[in-house]
């Protein structure tokens, strides 16, 4: 951690209750289930003011141990992300009979924004990580990328037909406030799409504390269907659909090998001769959800 980024005990990020059930400890962190709203959250954690600098620097995007935090090489997998986003959009475009103005919160290198641009959308991305915002600006132009957190961003009211958060909501210190701010920027009839993990999915239950989405410095909250719906409702958003369909992604064989070490330290040695290499495959373990919502009247 950077100097001054001391982790602090936190109440529930959704309802602010301090009453919680301990799920397990993984020092220096612990995972709790809120006794009031049932949201699962991490405590202690780095305070919001230190979070971006402490967690999301260049080492996050090129991590030596991505199974525990960040990505092996986010930029090198650009082709996989493009294929993933093209597949996801194909399953969601029925909600959008016409193009319009789109905002992606946490756009990383801008691969999804490129997909929308190619389909005739006007796009804007928000990315708080300085190295990744610089990458996105080189690809899409400085006028299309804001380097800031959502809280720091000044968004015009009712300016967007589509707002997207791919793998972002679980990273945010205040997910309800984030959705409220996003809602205020939606035009009448606009839609908001969120993709996040499902802690009650069968695969998550099966793997327990070894679940691959338990990365405590970055994944601050873990939703299931009921808590994700409540988060939307608290932000005055009405869920139109919620499903694990389309929530998978394309990965390389080496990704599967590296992640397998979370289950057992010997698995990579066994699997690498079978799965290692640069080939890719679409994987959907059913432990992530895509929700589509619109502003409640």
SULTATA-V335324 format. One record per backbone hydrogen bond with DSSP energy under -0.5 kcal/mol. NH is the residue of the N-H (numbers start at 1). CO is the residue of the C=O. Records with the same first field share a line. If there is no record, write none. Layout:
BEGIN
NH=CO + CO
END
This chain:
BEGIN
5=2
6=4
8=45
12=17
16=12
20=18
21=33
23=31
24=31
26=29
29=26
30=43
31=24
32=41
33=21
34=32 + 39
35=19
36=19
38=34
40=222
41=32
42=220
43=30
44=8
45=8
47=6
50=47
51=47 + 48
52=48
54=50
55=51
56=51 + 52
60=57
61=57 + 58
62=58
63=71
68=65
69=65
71=60
74=61
77=73 + 74
78=75
80=77
81=77
82=78
83=79
84=80
85=81
86=82
87=83
88=84
89=85
90=86
91=87 + 88
92=88 + 89
93=89
95=92
96=93
102=122
103=162
104=124
105=103 + 164
106=104 + 126
107=104 + 126
110=107
114=110
115=111
116=112
117=113
118=114
119=116
120=117
121=116
122=100
123=121
124=102
125=144
126=104
127=146
130=128
133=129
134=130
135=131
136=132
137=133
138=134
139=135
140=136
141=137
144=141
145=142
146=125
147=145
148=146
153=149 + 150
155=153
158=184
159=156 + 185
160=185
161=101
162=101
163=191
164=103
165=193
167=165 + 195
168=195
171=168
172=168 + 169
178=174
179=175
180=176
181=177
182=178
183=179
184=180
185=181 + 182
186=183
187=160
190=187
191=161
192=293
193=163
194=291
195=165
196=289
198=287
199=197 + 223
201=198
205=201
206=202
207=203
208=204
210=207
211=208
214=211
215=213
218=215
219=215
220=170 + 218
221=170
222=40
223=197
228=224
229=225
230=226
231=227
232=228
233=229
234=230
235=231 + 232
236=233
237=232
238=294
239=237
240=292
241=292
243=290
247=244
249=283
251=281
253=279
254=277
255=252
256=252
257=253
258=254
259=255
260=256
261=258
262=259
263=260
264=260
267=264
270=266
271=267
272=268
274=271
275=271
276=271 + 272
281=251
283=249
289=196
290=243
291=194
292=241
293=192
294=238
295=190
296=236
END
